[in-house]
Amino acid sequence: MNWKRTYMQFWHRHPWVTCSFFIFIIIAFLLSFIIGSHPFYCKFKGESYFLVWSKEAPNGSNLQQALLEHQFKWEEVDFDIVYWPIFNIDPYKTHQELSWLPPGTFNSEAKFILGSYELGRDVLTSCLVGLQQALFLSFLSICIALILGLPLGLVGAYYQKTGITLSMWSAMGFLLILGISWYLILLLISFKILNGFIGILFILILIALIGFSFNVWNRKPDLIIYPDFYVVKSIEFIKSLPLLMIMLILLQWINKPNLVFLSLFIGLFYAFSFAKYTRYIVRSEKEMTYISVCKSLGYTDVRIMLKHLLPAAFQTLLPYIALGMGSVVLLEASISFLGLGLPVESISLGQMMHSARSYPSAWWVVIFPGACVFWIVYCFQTLGTGYTSKFNE
């Protein structure tokens, strides 16, 4: 695919959407340089601190001690070098007496261009932070879904007819690892210590152990297993589950689910959707002439899958990736609107709309965050349909 030509065609057809994606990139990666109540870089007593992704000083540092002495007032600290955001505004700062002010309220205490909402937070800056959270959630969820779903659909479709030859020890080791893993997950949930980082680490260790069992114990293969059968059954089972209901139940068992945990959970569900599409793509792609030529030249199955089938599958999946990112944003907004999802102290677009329940006349708390959700979903939907029409040409 000629990416430059594709970009120019999409630019001419959807200039507003293209500009929106540039704005999304700025919000996602450069928001800390635009708004914030603390410097994004400072040097204090010879020590440098980069605070782009964190608003707290490192534990035990000289800067943390200085902030404690000044009651966390960054402006009173005598920095060696300091660089502040363009607008010194704290999105998380509360003004209880300035709650639920309409748009265009300007006084000596604060200026609310789009109004304020619960606890006197500013709607404009909260919408920007909510946009950043939504973009990070959708990107991380889709990355997890691709990492898990692409290999699942690829291996299942490639060995659909021939199957994988394994030894009895490999099959028993695989089942044993899955059983122990399921037991550990239940323990983590029961003690409420399961979070996103532990979940991702657990999945990586599980994949490594499964690969180790196949390589070490698979010395005398005597079993033929058809992974495509189990992939199809897994897809049918997962697709039959109500995602929203399962997520609502699981969130009751988790203590303060963070952004990474939500991304992991949503990514696990979307992985089976990507595995389904990957399976269809690989089944047709592996019948192409160049795959037969690669086999005749003695290429290994791993080389054929990684070098030829995987790039072809990923390129064809681009429209579904764009559509999936929009769906993830809409799902998170729906869960947060119901009062679940991210913790109360965090900011998300759905939580802003949820807060309007306590003050129904605050229409601006529903309109502006809802418009941000519509903006993201519409742009990703347009991107997905644009790529789909490009592939159909």
C-alpha positions in Angstrom: 0.0 0.0 0.0 1.2 3.5 -0.9 0.8 5.2 2.5 1.5 8.7 1.3 -1.1 8.4 -1.5 -3.6 6.9 0.9 -3.0 9.8 3.4 -3.4 12.4 0.7 -6.7 10.8 -0.5 -8.0 10.7 3.0 -6.9 14.3 3.6 -8.8 15.5 0.5 -11.9 13.5 1.5 -12.0 14.2 5.2 -9.8 17.3 6.0 -11.6 18.0 9.3 -11.1 14.4 10.5 -7.4 14.5 9.5 -6.9 17.8 11.5 -8.7 16.2 14.4 -6.2 13.4 14.6 -3.4 15.9 14.8 -5.3 17.5 17.7 -5.6 14.1 19.3 -1.9 13.5 19.1 -1.2 16.9 20.7 -3.7 16.2 23.5 -2.4 12.6 24.1 1.3 13.4 24.3 1.7 17.2 24.8 -1.1 18.0 27.2 1.3 18.2 30.2 3.1 21.0 28.3 -0.1 23.0 27.8 -2.0 22.8 31.1 -0.9 21.8 34.6 -0.3 23.0 38.1 3.3 21.8 38.3 6.4 22.1 36.1 7.1 19.5 33.4 10.8 19.9 34.0 12.7 21.3 36.9 16.2 21.2 38.5 16.4 21.4 42.3 19.7 21.2 44.3 21.5 19.7 41.2 18.9 17.0 40.6 16.8 17.0 37.4 13.1 15.9 37.5 11.0 15.2 34.4 7.3 15.4 35.5 5.6 15.0 32.2 3.7 11.7 33.2 3.7 12.3 36.9 2.5 15.1 39.1 4.3 14.0 42.2 8.0 14.2 43.1 9.9 10.9 43.5 9.8 9.4 47.0 12.7 10.3 49.2 14.0 13.0 46.8 15.1 16.5 47.8 12.2 17.9 45.8 9.6 15.9 47.8 11.1 17.2 51.1 11.0 20.8 49.8 7.3 20.4 48.7 6.5 19.0 52.2 8.1 22.1 53.8 6.1 24.4 51.5 2.8 22.4 51.8 3.0 21.2 48.2 3.0 24.8 46.8 5.2 24.4 43.7 5.4 28.2 43.2 7.2 28.7 46.5 10.0 26.2 45.9 13.3 27.9 44.9 14.2 25.9 41.8 17.5 26.0 40.0 15.8 25.7 36.6 12.1 25.3 36.1 9.8 25.1 33.0 6.0 25.5 33.5 3.1 24.6 31.2 1.7 27.3 29.0 -1.4 27.6 31.2 -0.9 27.1 35.0 -4.2 25.4 35.6 -4.9 22.3 37.8 -7.7 20.2 36.3 -8.0 18.3 39.6 -8.3 21.4 41.8 -11.7 21.8 43.5 -13.7 24.9 44.5 -16.7 23.7 46.4 -18.2 27.2 46.5 -17.9 27.5 42.7 -19.8 24.3 41.7 -22.2 24.2 38.8 -21.5 27.6 37.3 -22.8 28.0 33.7 -20.4 28.6 30.7 -19.0 32.1 30.4 -18.6 32.7 34.2 -15.7 35.0 34.9 -15.0 36.4 38.3 -12.0 37.3 40.5 -11.6 33.7 41.8 -11.8 31.7 38.6 -12.7 31.8 34.9 -14.9 29.0 33.5 -15.2 29.2 29.7 -17.3 26.1 29.5 -18.6 26.3 33.1 -17.9 24.2 36.2 -19.4 21.0 37.6 -19.2 18.9 40.7 -16.7 20.2 43.4 -16.1 23.3 41.2 -13.9 21.6 38.7 -13.4 23.3 35.3 -15.3 21.6 32.4 -12.8 22.7 29.7 -9.7 21.4 31.3 -11.5 18.3 32.5 -12.7 17.6 28.9 -9.1 17.8 27.8 -7.9 15.4 30.5 -10.9 13.1 29.7 -9.9 13.1 26.0 -6.4 12.1 26.9 -7.6 9.3 29.2 -9.9 8.0 26.5 -7.2 8.1 23.8 -4.8 6.2 26.0 -7.4 3.6 27.0 -8.4 2.9 23.4 -4.8 2.7 22.2 -3.6 0.4 25.0 -6.7 -1.8 24.8 -6.3 -2.3 21.0 -2.6 -3.0 21.4 -3.3 -5.7 24.0 -6.0 -7.1 21.7 -3.6 -7.3 18.8 -0.8 -8.9 20.8 -3.2 -11.6 21.9 -5.6 -11.9 19.0 -3.2 -11.9 16.0 -1.2 -14.9 17.0 -4.3 -16.8 18.1 -6.1 -16.4 14.7 -2.8 -16.8 12.7 -1.8 -20.1 14.3 -5.3 -21.5 14.2 -5.9 -20.7 10.5 -2.4 -21.8 9.4 -2.7 -25.2 11.0 -6.4 -25.6 10.2 -5.9 -28.7 8.0 -2.5 -30.1 9.0 -2.8 -29.5 12.8 0.1 -29.2 15.3 2.0 -32.3 16.3 2.7 -32.4 20.1 3.9 -34.9 22.6 1.8 -36.2 25.5 4.0 -34.3 27.9 3.5 -31.0 26.1 -0.3 -31.4 26.2 -0.3 -32.3 29.9 2.1 -29.4 30.7 -0.2 -27.0 28.8 -3.3 -28.1 30.7 -1.4 -28.0 34.0 -0.2 -24.4 33.3 -3.8 -23.3 32.4 -5.2 -24.9 35.5 -2.7 -23.3 37.9 -3.2 -20.0 36.1 -6.9 -20.1 36.6 -6.5 -20.9 40.3 -4.1 -18.0 40.7 -6.4 -15.6 39.0 -9.2 -16.6 41.4 -6.9 -16.0 44.3 -5.9 -12.5 43.1 -9.5 -11.6 42.6 -10.5 -12.9 46.1 -7.8 -10.9 47.8 -8.5 -7.8 45.6 -4.9 -7.4 44.5 -5.5 -7.9 40.8 -4.7 -4.8 38.8 -3.6 -4.0 35.3 0.2 -4.3 35.8 -0.2 -7.7 37.5 -2.5 -8.9 34.8 -0.2 -7.9 31.9 2.8 -9.5 33.8 0.8 -12.6 34.4 -0.2 -13.0 30.8 3.4 -12.5 29.6 4.7 -15.2 32.1 1.9 -17.5 31.0 2.8 -17.2 27.3 6.5 -17.8 28.2 5.7 -20.9 30.2 3.5 -22.3 27.4 6.2 -21.7 24.8 8.8 -23.3 27.2 6.6 -26.4 27.7 6.2 -26.9 24.0 9.9 -26.5 23.3 11.3 -28.6 26.2 8.7 -31.4 26.4 7.8 -31.8 22.8 10.6 -34.3 22.0 8.5 -37.3 20.9 5.4 -35.9 19.1 2.6 -38.4 19.0 -0.5 -36.2 19.2 -2.1 -34.1 16.5 -4.1 -31.1 17.7 -6.1 -28.8 15.5 -5.9 -25.4 17.2 -8.4 -23.9 14.8 -11.2 -25.9 16.4 -10.4 -24.5 19.8 -10.0 -21.0 18.5 -13.4 -21.1 16.9 -15.1 -22.5 20.0 -13.4 -19.9 22.1 -14.5 -17.1 19.8 -18.1 -18.4 19.9 -18.0 -18.6 23.7 -16.6 -15.1 24.3 -18.8 -13.5 21.7 -21.9 -15.0 23.4 -21.0 -13.3 26.7 -22.5 -9.9 27.5 -19.4 -7.7 27.7 -20.9 -4.9 29.7 -22.5 -7.2 32.3 -19.3 -9.2 32.8 -17.3 -5.9 33.2 -19.8 -4.5 35.7 -19.5 -7.7 37.8 -15.7 -7.9 37.6 -15.3 -4.2 38.6 -17.1 -5.0 41.9 -14.3 -7.4 42.7 -11.4 -5.1 41.9 -10.1 -2.5 44.3 -9.8 0.8 42.4 -9.4 -0.4 38.8 -7.0 1.8 37.0 -6.5 2.7 33.3 -4.2 -0.3 32.7 -6.6 -2.8 34.2 -9.5 -1.5 32.1 -7.3 -1.7 29.0 -6.3 -5.3 29.9 -9.9 -6.4 30.4 -11.3 -4.7 27.3 -8.3 -5.9 25.3 -8.9 -9.5 26.3 -12.4 -9.4 24.9 -11.5 -7.6 21.7 -8.6 -10.1 21.2 -11.1 -12.7 20.1 -12.7 -10.4 17.6 -9.3 -9.7 16.0 -8.6 -13.4 16.1 -11.8 -14.0 14.2 -10.9 -11.5 11.5 -7.3 -12.7 11.4 -8.5 -16.3 10.9 -10.5 -15.3 7.8 -7.7 -13.3 6.3 -5.0 -16.0 6.9 -7.3 -18.8 5.5 -7.5 -17.0 2.2 -4.0 -15.6 2.2 -2.2 -19.0 2.8 -3.8 -20.3 -0.4 -1.9 -17.7 -2.5 0.8 -18.9 -4.9 3.7 -17.1 -3.1 3.0 -19.1 0.1 3.3 -22.4 -1.9 6.6 -21.0 -3.3 7.9 -20.3 0.2 7.1 -23.8 1.3 8.8 -25.3 -1.7 11.9 -23.2 -0.9 12.1 -24.8 2.5 10.9 -21.8 4.6 9.8 -22.8 8.1 6.3 -22.3 9.2 7.4 -19.7 11.7 9.1 -17.7 9.0 6.1 -17.8 6.7 3.7 -16.7 9.4 5.9 -13.9 10.8 7.3 -12.5 7.5 4.4 -13.0 5.1 1.1 -13.8 6.7 1.3 -11.6 9.8 2.0 -8.3 7.9 -0.7 -9.1 5.4 -3.2 -9.8 8.2 -2.2 -6.6 10.1 -2.6 -4.4 7.0 -6.1 -5.8 6.3 -7.0 -5.4 10.0 -6.4 -1.6 10.0 -10.0 -0.6 9.4 -11.2 -2.9 12.2 -8.5 -1.4 14.5 -9.8 2.1 13.9 -13.4 1.0 14.4 -12.3 -0.9 17.6 -10.7 2.2 19.1 -13.9 4.2 18.7 -15.9 1.3 20.2 -13.5 1.2 23.3 -14.0 4.9 23.9 -17.8 4.5 23.8 -17.7 1.5 26.1 -15.6 3.3 28.7 -17.8 6.3 28.6 -20.9 4.1 29.1 -19.3 2.3 32.1 -18.2 5.6 33.7 -21.6 7.1 33.1 -23.1 4.2 35.2 -20.8 5.2 38.1 -18.2 2.5 37.6 -14.9 2.3 35.7 -12.1 4.6 36.8 -11.7 5.7 40.4 -13.7 8.8 41.6 -10.5 10.9 42.0 -9.7 10.5 38.3 -11.3 12.4 35.4 -13.1 10.8 32.5 -15.7 12.0 30.1 -18.3 9.4 31.3 -17.8 10.4 35.0 -18.4 14.1 34.1 -21.7 13.2 32.5 -22.5 10.9 35.5 -22.0 13.8 37.9 -24.8 15.8 36.2 -27.3 13.4 37.7 -27.0 15.3 41.0 -27.7 18.6 39.2 -29.9 17.9 36.2 -30.1 21.6 35.1 -26.4 21.6 34.4 -26.8 20.9 30.7 -23.2 21.9 29.9 -21.8 19.0 31.9 -23.6 16.6 29.5 -23.3 18.5 26.2 -19.5 19.2 26.2 -18.2 15.8 27.4 -20.8 14.1 25.2 -19.5 16.1 22.2 -16.0 15.0 23.0 -17.1 11.3 23.0 -18.9 11.9 19.7 -15.9 13.6 18.3 -13.5 10.7 19.0 -15.9 8.0 17.9 -16.9 9.8 14.7 -13.2 10.4 13.7 -12.2 6.7 14.3 -15.4 5.5 12.6 -14.6 7.7 9.6 -11.0 6.5 9.5 -12.2 2.9 9.6 -14.7 3.3 6.8 -12.2 5.3 4.8 -9.7 2.4 4.9 -12.4 -0.1 4.2 -13.3 1.7 1.0 -9.6 2.0 0.1 -9.2 -1.8 0.4 -12.3 -2.4 -1.7 -11.1 -0.3 -4.6 
